[in-house]
Amino acid sequence: MVAASKHLPTSTTRRTGRPLWWLLILVLALVLTTGCRRESRQTSDDGLSIELMTPLFDPEAGRNFVDIRILDPAGSLVSDATLHLRGDMTHAGMVPVFAESAGAQGDFYRVPFEWTMTGDWVLTVDAELGDGRQASRQFDISVTEDGVYCMENE
Amino acid sequence: MSNQPTGRWWTPVFFLLFLLALLTACGGQTHEFAGAVLEEPKPVPDFTLTAAGDTPVSLSDFRGEYVYLYFGYTFCPDACPITLSKLSTLHKDLGDDADEMQVIMVTVDPERDTPDVLADYVTRFDPSFIGLAGSKAEIDAAGQPFGIYYQRSETETAGGYLIDHSTRTYLIDPAGNARVAYSHDTPAEDMLTDLQWLIANES
């Protein structure tokens, strides 16, 4: 009995240690796999999704447009929307930048847009579809001297 | 009883090895490339443009080869001829493996660069090079995955207007995946080293 009592604390410690290991490993695995993905899509309540199309590689400086794709709830491309863009820097006092699409070309909308300063921006995309449905999404953007980066991650 | 300590010791080691494997899968590479490398290769959406003789040519026609994709124009005074000269050097220096690579230049000046004008231009650098033209919408769609930008410059020269444009060269592997983006000032010998490594290790 004495020997058994001496073992009890050790046994208890071991049992609480294992879940901690599992938890740590699961958290690390989640962080690692999430860090490997890069997406920039948001879906609205009505199922419309507005996707900011990020290039395969980090973009070169000098781009003066954004590419946007709109998908309906079935995943089909929507090409009859009118897009209104508004860019706001995250700090106060800066004049917002506005832009409007001139219609889709192929399966995406290329909207001329000038990032007037480096820094953090919030890009708001308002879409009005041909059938009257509307959707609005925001994207966090970082503009550096090297390029424009969408900070959205799923 | 005697097995318990061994089990305790192996459990964390096993999972540390698992984490190491995860880390390797996320960012591991055994060769340091001279350009920007994707963490994991991503497929390039196919496109079809027009080559000399109004021949339709698709990116997917070159599966099985390493494709260097460049967006430029024939009136380009600096970046384009420098890049094409570099790719010509690379092609020659590849020797027996030269058939494993293909250079494609897509025009960003659809007004002036017809398929035949492009063909005449790119083959001056190397007879195997291919030039592709198309409408602005077609070129935009082909360049979209790479974030290609181009716009007519206000500057006029004796040869006409200029175009400000992206100057990277993209390396696409034989499976059609984007692999490396090279800046315009990457030396030809560094690009050659990269390609030789890929051919030796992945072909």
Interface residues (C-beta under 8 A of the other chain):
Chain A: R14 R18 W21 I25 L28 A29 L32 T33 G35 C36 M53 T54 P55 L56 F57 D58 P59 E60 G62 R63 N64 F65 D67 Q105 G106 D107 F108 R110
Chain B: R8 T11 P12 F15 F18 L19 L22 L23 C26 A36 L38 E39 E40 K42 V44 A137 D140 A141 Q144 P145 F146 G147 Y149 Q151 D164 S166 T167 R168 Y170 A178 A181
